[in-house]
Amino acid sequence: MRRMVAGLAMVMTAWLAVPAWAQDAATVAGILKTLHGGGYVIVVRHGATHNDQADVDPLHLDNVAQQRQLNDKGRADARAVGAVLKTAGVPIGRCYSSRFQRAVETARLIAGKDPEATLDVSEGGLVVTPNENNRRAQALRRMIATTPDAGTNTLIVTHKP
């Protein structure tokens, strides 16, 4: 568990500091070398979105047109992370995302495959009950605690911490 949490912290730090990667190549190389062996759960927030859009129909997640979408920077960042992971030979096994399109698209661009979109990591906010938000938080904790398939890492794309 300690190894998994350390890996999670490393990857989240790297994701949040994408522009800083070029400034500290040794740190990035170390992270990628560690992830190359598999056994980690990588949890990231979806890419950047349009600030002038809102989720106007958050209870109907199949209504993609009514959701906030990734912007060009969000797509570019997700593609860049995916390219770095692929070039470094970091194996992504199971791949999960929120059911919101911005998370699905981020996961697809990073992992190079369609994620399993699940409510368990979907943002609930004020449109679901506190009990449902708690259930989702517990589900995410269980997903993080689940050992990835041998030789792979699990990717989870979700929302704000």
Secondary structure as UniProt FT lines:
FT   HELIX           2..16
FT   HELIX           18..23
FT   HELIX           25..36
FT   STRAND          41..45
FT   TURN            51..52
FT   TURN            58..59
FT   TURN            61..62
FT   HELIX           64..66
FT   HELIX           72..87
FT   TURN            88..89
FT   STRAND          92..97
FT   HELIX           101..111
FT   STRAND          116..117
FT   HELIX           119..121
FT   HELIX           125..127
FT   HELIX           130..145
FT   TURN            150..151
FT   STRAND          153..158
//
